[in-house]
């Protein structure tokens, strides 16, 4: 049975068989446009693969874990990552593989290099475009490499971006399919995109161009030159040119960014001949297809090759309040992430720390009421500034984890799709360092039986004692913790609790060097330098993912201190006017996401008999213990060792509870939430993304938490 169909033979096929992109390229080739030779693997092969490997059933289970509308962007990425890993690790059905190898050996496998691209049914039509949402692979050599790329392209049907877009279109991902284009690779000197009608100005054509291959323009690695043409005459009407330093070039192992020569650095990829070619091609293509289109092209040996062509569509708008498309738009290239890391480490976090330290050192009690009002409002402005920068700078850095996770899984094909996180553990997490200091103080107290008993009896900590000095340093370095514990008395009571527990550091010594060596050994030698860069960015991303919130917590603590001083004066009758600057709606937004998320009601009757809850596996391991549902900040210090921590969301300032927990359960989902990060640091089973977790579970109920499968079992006895 032949699996592949050449572009020359697709006239009998339908869009539902081959997808819009393949149909478009075949049509253009048949009409005489210069389109690289190609074959298409119809969508039937995708469905056969799902059925014969059992992958279809696995995908159905993943998509039923939680209502899609309730998933956060981290949860979407987790689902996508697990599905992608199963595509990579499921063996090819024997007969299908033999058929494909035979077809490839008679055509594509003999080309010097191959590009493999998606062509999903419904993709690139007049009403919708999946441009950039599905993966592609270029500069492939040999049949085995092509087979691997086919699975990666299939898996991208389930990328978080593709899932969101299908949801916006009202399409059922479970009924979708993916065909694949296998095309001869053309290595152009210049590549780019042409819009026959510019997105922002339909009266002109617009072209973008970079030196080298097109992939660097598409993924944002290289900024292009942008020229506009008069649609009637082809005359250049506007130029936007940038500095050129690198180009994406082919190598023996794929592609890499390489420095440009002196001549190319000083000139635009555009020249008059190329502009004329682009204008003529745009006019001819638009006339042939009867609509405005955008074209991916490459220019090789004075020939313009059409790589892709699709109708220009208007992007759909997300539903009000749904920020997941915004998160997905923040994907960064490796170069961008490296630059962002430098900015965060050298400017953003030190800036937060500087502002927080200035607030901490300020003596609020010495201010007049008017000065206090001004100081409070100024602190709120500072906090809002950092919240804006956090969204703009810190959140995109999380995509360093995405980049490494996908690279690691593609290279090593582990059974556990989250295995890559084991290479990212770090003692430099501020939450871990803070908890270590708490442990050290508790250990000191454990050895001083007399002092321990005095504190249990309610006596104050003696001035000048070693523990008193350690507490002062702790409060200075981690002032944000008081946003949760509020008073030194609470911190002392927590140290007493820790001192009465057996010393048990769950954070085992991880052999990072061994794990890293295994990783690098599995990466082809030519790609190890790139692998090292990706790993370094991922480690920084992992650290910053947790640390940035703790720095932000210090700023919040400064705002909270001013707010508390205002309340103190209002309560004492010193001023009734101060309450006017504390609008309740603003306070809830600024001060406590934790509090704004709390609406703890009696659980509905339909949940009373639920004995098993399904969420997202976020921390490997299985453990049991009584539930402790945290529905109020005032009960945090009541948490006992061996209990299962159940909460809406663990904020970074709450992670001091983690070392005592038997397991962690969060309503908020994802492998990147702070509860999941800290659980993995301490080797604690963790399940996230359980809807209404704090309503379904009651304190005291015995829970068994399976962090491998994402399942929580509730022992409610016979009744």
C-alpha positions as CSV (number, residue, x, y, z in Angstrom):
1,X,0.0,0.0,0.0
2,X,1.4,3.4,-1.0
3,X,1.2,6.0,1.7
4,X,2.7,9.1,0.0
5,X,1.0,11.1,-2.7
6,X,3.1,13.4,-4.9
7,X,2.0,17.0,-5.6
8,X,1.4,16.0,-9.2
9,X,-1.2,13.4,-8.2
10,X,-3.4,15.3,-5.7
11,X,-6.1,16.4,-8.1
12,X,-8.5,13.7,-6.9
13,X,-7.9,14.4,-3.2
14,X,-10.0,16.7,-1.1
15,X,-9.0,19.2,1.5
16,X,-10.1,16.8,4.3
17,X,-7.6,14.3,3.0
18,X,-4.5,16.4,2.5
19,X,-5.2,19.7,4.2
20,X,-5.3,23.2,2.7
21,X,-1.5,23.8,2.6
22,X,-0.8,20.7,0.5
23,X,-3.7,21.5,-1.8
24,X,-2.5,25.0,-2.3
25,X,1.1,24.1,-3.0
26,X,0.1,21.3,-5.4
27,X,-2.2,23.7,-7.3
28,X,0.5,26.4,-7.6
29,X,3.0,23.8,-8.8
30,X,0.6,22.6,-11.4
31,X,0.0,26.2,-12.6
32,X,3.7,26.7,-13.2
33,X,4.8,28.5,-10.1
34,X,8.2,27.5,-8.8
35,X,7.3,25.3,-5.9
36,X,9.8,22.7,-4.5
37,X,9.0,19.1,-5.3
38,X,6.9,17.4,-2.6
39,X,4.8,14.6,-1.3
40,X,1.9,14.5,1.1
41,X,1.1,11.9,3.8
42,X,-2.7,12.0,4.0
43,X,-4.6,12.4,7.3
44,X,-5.6,8.7,7.2
45,X,-2.0,7.8,8.3
46,X,-2.4,10.0,11.4
47,X,-5.7,8.3,12.4
48,X,-4.2,4.8,11.7
49,X,-1.2,5.7,14.0
50,X,-3.6,6.7,16.8
51,X,-5.6,3.5,16.6
52,X,-2.8,1.0,16.1
53,X,-0.7,2.4,18.9
54,X,-3.5,3.1,21.4
55,X,-2.5,6.7,21.5
56,X,-6.0,7.9,20.7
57,X,-7.3,6.4,24.0
58,X,-4.5,8.1,25.9
59,X,-5.3,11.5,24.3
60,X,-9.0,11.1,25.1
61,X,-8.1,10.5,28.8
62,X,-5.8,13.5,29.0
63,X,-8.5,15.8,27.5
64,X,-11.1,14.6,30.0
65,X,-9.0,15.4,33.1
66,X,-10.5,18.8,33.3
67,X,-12.9,21.1,31.5
68,X,-10.8,22.9,28.8
69,X,-12.4,26.2,29.7
70,X,-11.0,26.0,33.3
71,X,-7.4,25.1,32.3
72,X,-4.7,27.7,33.0
73,X,-1.9,28.1,30.4
74,X,0.5,25.9,32.5
75,X,-2.1,23.1,32.5
76,X,-2.5,23.4,28.7
77,X,1.2,23.1,28.3
78,X,1.4,20.1,30.6
79,X,-1.3,18.3,28.6
80,X,0.4,19.2,25.4
81,X,3.8,18.0,26.7
82,X,2.5,14.6,27.8
83,X,0.7,14.0,24.5
84,X,3.8,15.1,22.5
85,X,6.0,12.7,24.5
86,X,3.7,9.8,23.8
87,X,3.9,10.6,20.1
88,X,7.7,10.4,20.3
89,X,7.8,7.3,22.4
90,X,5.2,5.1,20.8
91,X,6.7,2.6,18.4
92,X,5.7,2.8,14.7
93,X,3.2,0.0,13.8
94,X,5.4,-2.5,11.8
95,X,3.3,-2.6,8.6
96,X,2.9,1.2,8.5
97,X,6.6,1.8,9.0
98,X,7.6,-0.6,6.3
99,X,5.2,1.0,3.8
100,X,6.5,4.5,4.6
101,X,10.1,3.5,4.4
102,X,9.5,2.0,0.9
103,X,7.7,5.2,-0.3
104,X,10.4,7.4,1.2
105,X,13.2,5.4,-0.4
106,X,11.7,6.0,-3.8
107,X,11.6,9.7,-3.5
108,X,12.2,12.1,-0.5
109,X,14.9,10.1,1.1
110,X,17.1,10.6,-2.0
111,X,16.9,14.4,-1.9
112,X,20.0,16.1,-0.4
113,X,17.8,17.6,2.3
114,X,14.1,17.6,3.2
115,X,11.6,19.8,5.0
116,X,8.6,18.3,6.8
117,X,5.6,20.5,7.5
118,X,2.0,20.3,8.7
119,X,-1.0,20.4,6.4
120,X,-4.0,20.0,8.7
121,X,-7.6,19.8,7.3
122,X,-9.1,23.3,7.8
123,X,-5.6,24.8,8.0
124,X,-4.8,27.9,5.9
125,X,-8.3,28.4,4.5
126,X,-10.0,31.8,3.7
127,X,-11.6,31.9,7.2
128,X,-8.8,30.6,9.4
129,X,-5.1,30.2,9.5
130,X,-2.9,28.0,11.7
131,X,0.3,29.7,10.7
132,X,3.0,29.2,13.3
133,X,0.9,26.9,15.5
134,X,2.1,23.6,14.1
135,X,5.7,22.5,14.0
136,X,7.9,21.9,11.0
137,X,11.4,20.4,10.6
138,X,14.0,21.4,8.0
139,X,17.4,20.2,6.7
140,X,16.5,16.5,7.3
141,X,18.5,13.7,5.8
142,X,17.4,10.0,5.6
143,X,14.2,8.1,6.0
144,X,14.5,7.6,9.8
145,X,14.9,11.4,10.3
146,X,11.8,12.0,8.2
147,X,9.8,9.5,10.2
148,X,10.8,11.2,13.4
149,X,9.8,14.5,12.1
150,X,6.4,13.2,11.0
151,X,5.6,12.2,14.6
152,X,6.7,15.7,15.8
153,X,4.4,17.4,13.3
154,X,1.5,15.1,14.2
155,X,2.1,15.9,17.9
156,X,1.9,19.6,17.2
157,X,-1.8,19.2,16.5
158,X,-2.0,19.1,20.3
159,X,0.2,22.0,21.1
160,X,-1.2,24.5,23.5
161,X,-1.5,27.2,20.8
162,X,-3.3,24.8,18.4
163,X,-5.7,23.7,21.2
164,X,-6.6,27.3,22.1
165,X,-7.1,28.3,18.4
166,X,-9.4,25.3,17.8
167,X,-11.3,26.2,20.9
168,X,-11.8,29.7,19.6
169,X,-13.0,28.3,16.3
170,X,-15.4,25.9,18.0
171,X,-13.5,22.9,16.6
172,X,-13.3,19.6,18.5
173,X,-9.6,18.6,18.8
174,X,-10.6,15.0,19.1
175,X,-12.1,15.1,15.7
176,X,-9.2,16.8,14.1
177,X,-6.5,15.2,12.0
178,X,-3.1,16.0,10.5
179,X,-1.6,15.4,7.1
180,X,2.1,16.0,6.4
181,X,4.0,17.6,3.6
182,X,7.5,16.2,2.8
183,X,9.2,18.7,0.5
184,X,12.6,19.1,-1.1
185,X,14.7,21.6,0.9
186,X,15.7,24.7,-1.0
187,X,18.6,26.6,0.7
188,X,18.1,30.2,-0.2
189,X,20.5,33.1,0.2
190,X,17.6,35.3,1.2
191,X,14.2,34.3,2.6
192,X,11.1,36.0,3.8
193,X,7.3,36.6,3.8
194,X,5.2,38.6,1.3
195,X,1.7,39.9,2.1
196,X,-0.1,40.9,-1.1
197,X,-2.1,43.2,1.1
198,X,-0.3,44.5,4.2
199,X,-2.1,43.6,7.4
200,X,-2.3,47.2,8.6
201,X,-2.7,48.9,5.2
202,X,-4.5,47.0,2.4
203,X,-3.5,49.5,-0.2
204,X,0.1,48.3,-0.3
205,X,2.1,45.0,-0.5
206,X,4.5,44.3,2.3
207,X,7.6,42.0,2.2
208,X,9.9,40.9,5.1
209,X,13.3,39.4,4.4
210,X,16.3,38.0,6.3
211,X,19.6,36.5,5.2
212,X,19.6,32.7,5.1
213,X,16.7,30.4,5.9
214,X,13.2,31.5,6.6
215,X,12.8,29.6,9.9
216,X,14.6,32.3,11.9
217,X,12.1,35.0,10.7
218,X,9.1,32.8,11.5
219,X,10.2,31.9,15.0
220,X,11.4,35.5,15.8
221,X,15.1,34.7,16.1
222,X,16.1,37.4,13.6
223,X,14.4,40.7,13.0
224,X,13.7,41.2,9.3
225,X,13.9,44.2,7.0
226,X,10.4,45.3,6.0
227,X,9.6,47.0,2.6
228,X,6.3,48.1,1.2
229,X,5.4,48.3,-2.5
230,X,2.7,50.2,-4.4
231,X,0.2,47.6,-5.4
232,X,-0.3,49.2,-8.8
233,X,3.3,49.9,-9.9
234,X,5.5,47.9,-7.6
235,X,7.4,51.0,-6.6
236,X,9.0,50.8,-3.1
237,X,7.0,53.3,-0.9
238,X,8.5,52.6,2.5
239,X,11.6,50.9,4.0
240,X,12.2,49.7,7.5
241,X,15.8,48.3,7.8
242,X,17.5,46.8,10.8
243,X,21.1,45.9,11.8
244,X,22.1,42.5,10.4
245,X,24.5,40.3,12.3
246,X,23.5,36.6,11.9
247,X,21.7,34.3,9.5
248,X,20.2,30.8,9.8
249,X,22.4,28.4,7.8
250,X,22.3,24.7,7.2
251,X,24.8,22.5,9.0
252,X,25.6,18.8,9.1
253,X,23.1,18.3,12.0
254,X,20.4,20.7,10.9
255,X,20.6,24.5,11.2
256,X,22.3,27.1,13.3
257,X,22.6,30.9,13.6
258,X,26.0,31.9,12.2
259,X,27.6,35.4,11.9
260,X,27.2,37.3,8.6
261,X,30.2,38.3,6.5
262,X,31.2,42.0,6.4
263,X,29.5,42.7,3.1
264,X,26.1,41.2,4.1
265,X,26.2,43.0,7.5
266,X,26.2,46.3,5.6
267,X,23.4,45.8,3.2
268,X,19.7,44.9,3.1
269,X,18.6,41.4,2.0
270,X,16.4,43.2,-0.5
271,X,17.7,44.5,-3.8
272,X,15.9,45.9,-6.9
273,X,15.7,42.6,-8.8
274,X,14.3,40.7,-5.8
275,X,11.7,43.4,-5.2
276,X,10.6,43.2,-8.8
277,X,10.3,39.4,-8.6
278,X,8.3,39.6,-5.3
279,X,5.9,42.2,-6.7
280,X,5.3,40.2,-9.9
281,X,4.8,36.9,-8.0
282,X,2.4,38.6,-5.6
283,X,0.3,40.0,-8.5
284,X,0.3,36.6,-10.3
285,X,-0.6,34.6,-7.2
286,X,-3.4,36.9,-6.1
287,X,-4.8,36.9,-9.7
288,X,-4.6,33.1,-9.8
289,X,-6.2,32.5,-6.4
290,X,-8.6,35.4,-6.4
291,X,-7.8,36.6,-3.0
292,X,-5.1,38.3,-0.9
293,X,-2.5,35.9,0.4
294,X,0.7,35.7,2.4
295,X,3.6,33.8,1.0
296,X,6.7,32.2,2.6
297,X,9.5,32.3,0.0
298,X,13.2,31.8,-0.5
299,X,15.5,33.2,-3.1
300,X,18.1,30.9,-4.5
301,X,20.4,31.4,-7.5
302,X,18.2,34.2,-8.9
303,X,15.0,32.0,-8.6
304,X,12.1,32.8,-6.3
305,X,10.7,29.6,-4.7
306,X,7.2,29.5,-3.1
307,X,7.5,27.5,0.1
308,X,4.0,28.2,1.5
309,X,0.9,30.2,0.5
310,X,-2.2,30.9,2.5
311,X,-5.2,33.3,2.5
312,X,-4.8,36.3,4.7
313,X,-7.2,36.0,7.7
314,X,-8.1,38.2,10.6
315,X,-7.0,36.8,14.0
316,X,-9.8,35.8,16.3
317,X,-10.1,37.6,19.5
318,X,-10.0,35.8,22.8
319,X,-13.0,35.9,25.1
320,X,-13.0,38.7,27.7
321,X,-10.7,37.8,30.6
322,X,-9.1,34.9,28.9
323,X,-5.4,35.6,28.9
324,X,-4.1,32.2,27.7
325,X,-3.6,33.5,24.1
326,X,-1.5,36.3,25.6
327,X,0.7,33.8,27.5
328,X,1.1,31.7,24.3
329,X,2.1,34.8,22.3
330,X,5.1,35.2,24.6
331,X,7.1,32.3,23.1
332,X,10.7,33.4,22.8
333,X,13.6,32.1,20.8
334,X,16.8,31.0,22.7
335,X,18.6,34.2,21.9
336,X,15.6,36.3,23.2
337,X,15.4,34.2,26.4
338,X,19.2,34.6,27.0
339,X,18.8,38.4,26.7
340,X,15.7,38.4,28.9
341,X,17.6,36.4,31.5
342,X,20.4,39.0,31.7
343,X,17.8,41.8,32.0
344,X,15.9,40.0,34.8
345,X,19.1,39.0,36.8
346,X,20.9,42.3,36.4
347,X,18.0,44.9,36.4
348,X,14.6,43.7,37.3
349,X,15.1,41.6,40.4
350,X,17.8,43.9,41.9
351,X,15.4,46.8,41.2
352,X,12.6,45.1,43.1
353,X,15.0,44.3,46.0
354,X,16.2,47.9,46.0
355,X,12.7,49.3,46.3
356,X,11.7,46.7,48.9
357,X,14.8,47.5,51.0
358,X,14.1,51.3,50.9
359,X,10.5,50.6,52.2
360,X,11.8,48.3,54.9
361,X,14.3,50.8,56.2
362,X,11.7,53.6,56.3
363,X,10.3,54.5,59.8
364,X,6.6,54.9,59.1
365,X,5.6,55.7,62.7
366,X,7.5,59.0,62.4
367,X,5.4,60.3,59.5
368,X,2.5,62.7,59.8
369,X,-0.9,61.4,58.6
370,X,-0.5,63.4,55.4
371,X,3.0,62.0,54.8
372,X,1.8,58.5,55.6
373,X,-1.0,58.8,53.0
374,X,1.5,60.0,50.4
375,X,4.0,57.3,51.3
376,X,1.3,54.6,51.1
377,X,0.0,55.8,47.7
378,X,3.6,56.0,46.4
379,X,4.3,52.4,47.5
380,X,1.2,51.3,45.7
381,X,2.4,53.0,42.6
382,X,5.8,51.2,43.0
383,X,4.0,47.8,43.4
384,X,1.8,48.4,40.4
385,X,4.9,49.3,38.4
386,X,6.6,46.0,39.4
387,X,3.4,44.0,38.7
388,X,3.4,45.4,35.2
389,X,7.1,44.6,34.7
390,X,6.5,41.1,36.2
391,X,3.8,40.4,33.5
392,X,5.9,41.8,30.7
393,X,9.3,40.4,31.7
394,X,9.1,37.6,34.3
395,X,6.2,35.5,32.9
396,X,7.8,35.1,29.4
397,X,10.9,33.6,31.0
398,X,8.9,30.5,31.9
399,X,9.1,29.5,28.3
400,X,12.7,28.6,28.9
401,X,11.3,25.6,30.7
402,X,9.1,24.8,27.7
403,X,12.1,25.0,25.3
404,X,14.3,22.7,27.3
405,X,11.4,20.3,28.1
406,X,10.6,19.8,24.4
407,X,14.3,19.5,23.5
408,X,15.1,17.0,26.2
409,X,12.1,14.8,25.4
410,X,12.9,14.9,21.7
411,X,16.5,13.8,22.4
412,X,16.1,11.3,25.2
413,X,12.4,10.1,24.8
414,X,11.9,9.4,28.5
415,X,9.0,7.5,29.8
416,X,8.2,10.4,32.2
417,X,7.6,13.5,30.1
418,X,8.6,15.7,33.1
419,X,11.9,13.9,33.7
420,X,13.8,17.0,32.4
421,X,12.9,18.9,35.6
422,X,15.3,16.7,37.5
423,X,18.1,18.6,35.9
424,X,16.8,21.9,37.1
425,X,16.8,21.4,40.9
426,X,18.7,24.1,42.7
427,X,19.7,25.1,46.2
428,X,19.5,28.7,45.0
429,X,15.7,28.8,45.1
430,X,14.9,31.5,47.7
431,X,12.1,29.4,49.1
432,X,14.5,26.5,49.7
433,X,17.1,28.8,51.3
434,X,14.4,30.4,53.5
435,X,13.2,27.0,54.6
436,X,16.7,25.9,55.3
437,X,17.2,28.9,57.6
438,X,14.0,28.0,59.4
439,X,15.3,24.5,59.9
440,X,18.6,25.8,61.3
441,X,16.8,28.0,63.8
442,X,14.5,25.1,64.7
443,X,17.5,22.8,65.2
444,X,19.1,25.4,67.5
445,X,15.9,25.6,69.5
446,X,15.6,21.8,69.6
447,X,18.9,21.5,71.3
448,X,18.1,24.2,73.9
449,X,15.4,22.5,75.9
450,X,15.1,25.3,78.4
451,X,14.6,28.0,75.8
452,X,12.1,25.7,74.0
453,X,10.0,25.3,77.1
454,X,10.1,29.1,77.8
455,X,8.8,29.8,74.4
456,X,6.1,27.2,74.7
457,X,5.1,28.8,78.0
458,X,4.6,32.1,76.2
459,X,7.7,33.9,77.4
460,X,9.5,36.3,75.1
461,X,12.8,35.5,73.3
462,X,15.7,36.9,75.4
463,X,17.4,40.0,73.8
464,X,20.9,39.3,72.6
465,X,20.3,35.5,72.3
466,X,21.7,33.8,69.2
467,X,18.2,32.8,68.1
468,X,17.0,36.4,68.4
469,X,19.9,37.6,66.2
470,X,19.1,34.9,63.6
471,X,15.5,36.0,63.6
472,X,16.5,39.6,63.0
473,X,18.6,38.5,60.0
474,X,15.8,36.3,58.7
475,X,13.2,39.0,58.9
476,X,15.6,41.4,57.1
477,X,16.3,38.9,54.3
478,X,12.8,37.4,54.0
479,X,10.5,40.2,55.1
480,X,7.9,39.1,52.6
481,X,7.1,36.1,54.8
482,X,5.4,38.4,57.2
483,X,2.8,39.0,54.6
484,X,1.6,35.6,55.6
485,X,2.7,35.2,59.2
486,X,2.2,38.9,60.0
487,X,3.9,38.9,63.4
488,X,7.1,37.7,65.0
489,X,5.0,35.8,67.5
490,X,3.6,33.6,64.7
491,X,7.1,32.9,63.4
492,X,8.3,31.9,66.8
493,X,5.3,29.5,67.3
494,X,6.2,28.0,63.9
495,X,9.8,27.5,65.0
496,X,8.5,25.8,68.2
497,X,6.4,23.5,66.0
498,X,9.4,22.7,63.8
499,X,11.6,22.1,66.8
500,X,9.2,19.5,68.1
501,X,9.3,17.5,64.9
502,X,12.0,14.9,64.0
503,X,14.7,16.4,61.9
504,X,13.9,15.1,58.4
505,X,15.2,17.0,55.3
506,X,13.3,15.5,52.4
507,X,15.5,17.3,49.9
508,X,17.8,14.5,49.0
509,X,21.2,15.2,47.5
510,X,20.6,15.1,43.8
511,X,23.5,14.0,41.6
512,X,23.1,16.8,39.1
513,X,26.4,16.3,37.4
514,X,25.5,12.6,36.7
515,X,22.1,13.6,35.3
516,X,23.6,16.3,33.1
517,X,26.3,13.9,31.8
518,X,23.6,11.4,30.8
519,X,21.8,14.2,29.0
520,X,24.8,15.5,27.1
521,X,25.9,11.9,26.2
522,X,22.6,11.4,24.5
523,X,22.7,14.6,22.5
524,X,24.6,14.4,19.1
525,X,28.1,16.0,19.5
526,X,27.3,18.7,17.0
527,X,24.3,19.9,19.1
528,X,25.9,19.9,22.5
529,X,26.8,23.5,22.6
530,X,23.2,24.4,21.8
531,X,22.0,21.9,24.4
532,X,24.2,23.6,27.0
533,X,22.7,27.0,26.2
534,X,19.1,25.6,26.4
535,X,19.9,23.9,29.7
536,X,21.4,27.1,31.2
537,X,18.3,29.1,30.2
538,X,16.0,26.5,31.6
539,X,17.9,26.5,35.0
540,X,17.6,30.3,35.1
541,X,13.9,30.1,34.2
542,X,13.3,27.5,36.9
543,X,15.0,29.7,39.5
544,X,13.3,32.9,38.4
545,X,9.9,31.2,38.2
546,X,9.9,31.0,42.0
547,X,12.3,33.7,43.0
548,X,10.7,36.6,41.2
549,X,7.5,36.1,43.2
550,X,9.5,36.2,46.5
551,X,11.1,39.5,45.4
552,X,7.7,40.8,44.5
553,X,6.5,39.6,47.9
554,X,9.1,41.9,49.6
555,X,7.6,44.8,47.7
556,X,4.1,43.7,48.7
557,X,5.3,43.5,52.3
558,X,6.4,47.2,52.1
559,X,2.9,48.2,50.9
560,X,1.3,46.0,53.6
561,X,3.4,47.7,56.3
562,X,2.1,51.1,55.3
563,X,-1.4,49.8,55.2
564,X,-1.1,48.3,58.7
565,X,0.2,51.6,60.0
566,X,-2.8,53.4,58.5
567,X,-5.2,50.8,60.1
568,X,-3.4,51.2,63.4
569,X,-4.0,54.9,63.4
570,X,-7.6,54.6,62.3
571,X,-8.3,52.0,65.1
572,X,-6.7,54.3,67.7
573,X,-8.8,57.2,66.6
574,X,-5.8,59.2,65.5
575,X,-7.3,59.9,62.1
576,X,-10.6,59.0,60.4
577,X,-9.6,60.5,57.1
578,X,-6.9,57.9,56.4
579,X,-9.5,55.2,55.5
580,X,-10.4,57.1,52.4
581,X,-7.2,56.0,50.7
582,X,-8.0,52.3,51.3
583,X,-10.7,51.5,48.7
584,X,-11.7,47.9,49.3
585,X,-11.8,46.8,45.7
586,X,-8.2,48.1,45.0
587,X,-6.9,46.5,48.2
588,X,-8.2,43.1,47.2
589,X,-6.6,43.4,43.8
590,X,-3.2,44.6,45.0
591,X,-2.6,42.8,48.3
592,X,-3.8,39.3,48.1
593,X,-4.5,37.1,45.1
594,X,-4.9,34.3,47.7
595,X,-7.7,36.2,49.5
596,X,-9.4,37.2,46.3
597,X,-9.6,33.6,45.2
598,X,-11.2,32.4,48.4
599,X,-14.9,31.7,48.5
600,X,-15.2,28.7,50.7
601,X,-18.7,27.4,50.8
602,X,-20.2,24.1,51.9
603,X,-19.5,21.5,49.2
604,X,-22.5,20.6,47.0
605,X,-24.3,17.4,47.7
606,X,-23.2,15.9,44.4
607,X,-19.7,15.9,45.7
608,X,-20.4,14.2,49.0
609,X,-19.7,10.6,47.7
610,X,-16.8,11.4,45.4
611,X,-14.0,9.1,46.4
612,X,-11.5,9.8,43.7
613,X,-10.4,13.1,42.1
614,X,-8.4,13.5,39.0
615,X,-6.0,16.3,38.4
616,X,-2.5,16.9,36.8
617,X,0.5,14.9,38.0
618,X,2.9,17.5,39.2
619,X,5.3,15.8,41.7
620,X,6.1,12.1,41.6
621,X,5.5,9.8,44.5
622,X,2.6,8.3,46.5
623,X,1.8,9.2,50.1
624,X,-1.2,9.2,52.5
625,X,-2.2,11.4,55.4
626,X,-5.1,13.5,56.8
627,X,-6.2,16.5,54.8
628,X,-5.5,20.0,56.0
629,X,-7.6,22.4,53.9
630,X,-6.2,25.9,54.0
631,X,-9.2,28.2,53.6
632,X,-7.9,31.0,55.8
633,X,-4.5,32.5,56.4
634,X,-5.0,32.4,60.1
635,X,-4.8,28.6,60.2
636,X,-1.5,28.3,58.4
637,X,0.5,27.8,61.5
638,X,-1.9,25.1,62.7
639,X,-0.6,22.8,59.9
640,X,0.9,19.6,61.3
641,X,3.6,17.4,60.0
642,X,2.3,14.5,57.9
643,X,-0.8,16.2,56.8
644,X,-1.8,16.6,53.1
645,X,-1.8,20.3,52.3
646,X,-4.9,21.2,50.3
647,X,-5.3,24.7,49.0
648,X,-6.5,26.9,46.2
649,X,-3.0,28.0,45.3
650,X,0.4,27.9,47.2
651,X,1.9,31.4,46.9
652,X,5.7,31.5,47.2
653,X,5.3,33.1,50.7
654,X,3.5,30.0,51.9
655,X,6.1,27.4,50.9
656,X,7.5,27.2,54.4
657,X,4.8,24.7,55.0
658,X,6.0,22.3,52.4
659,X,8.8,20.4,54.3
660,X,6.2,19.1,56.8
661,X,3.6,18.0,54.2
662,X,2.9,14.4,53.3
663,X,1.7,15.6,49.9
664,X,0.3,18.8,48.2
665,X,-3.0,19.3,46.4
666,X,-3.8,22.5,44.5
667,X,-6.8,23.7,42.7
668,X,-4.6,25.8,40.4
669,X,-3.0,23.5,37.9
670,X,0.3,23.1,36.1
671,X,3.9,21.8,36.5
672,X,5.1,25.4,36.8
673,X,3.0,26.6,39.7
674,X,5.0,27.3,42.9
675,X,3.5,24.4,44.9
676,X,4.7,22.0,42.2
677,X,8.2,23.5,42.1
678,X,8.7,23.3,45.8
679,X,7.1,19.8,46.0
680,X,9.7,18.5,43.6
681,X,12.5,20.2,45.5
682,X,11.5,18.2,48.6
683,X,10.4,15.0,46.9
684,X,6.8,15.4,48.0
685,X,3.9,13.9,45.9
686,X,1.9,16.7,44.3
687,X,-1.3,16.8,42.3
688,X,-2.5,20.1,40.8
689,X,-5.5,21.3,38.8
690,X,-8.3,19.7,40.9
691,X,-11.4,21.8,40.5
692,X,-12.9,23.1,43.7
693,X,-10.3,21.1,45.7
694,X,-10.9,23.1,48.9
695,X,-14.6,22.5,48.7
696,X,-14.6,18.8,47.7
697,X,-12.1,17.8,50.5
698,X,-12.6,18.4,54.2
699,X,-9.9,18.7,56.8
700,X,-9.3,15.4,58.6
701,X,-10.3,13.1,55.7
702,X,-7.7,10.6,54.9
703,X,-6.2,11.1,51.5
704,X,-3.9,9.1,49.3
705,X,-2.1,11.2,46.7
706,X,-0.6,9.6,43.6
707,X,1.7,12.2,42.0
708,X,2.5,9.8,39.1
709,X,-1.0,9.5,37.8
710,X,-2.5,12.8,39.1
711,X,-5.1,10.9,41.3
712,X,-6.3,11.7,44.8
713,X,-8.3,9.0,46.7
714,X,-10.5,9.9,49.6
715,X,-11.2,7.4,52.4
716,X,-14.7,8.4,53.7
717,X,-15.4,5.1,55.4
718,X,-18.5,3.0,54.8
719,X,-20.9,6.0,54.8
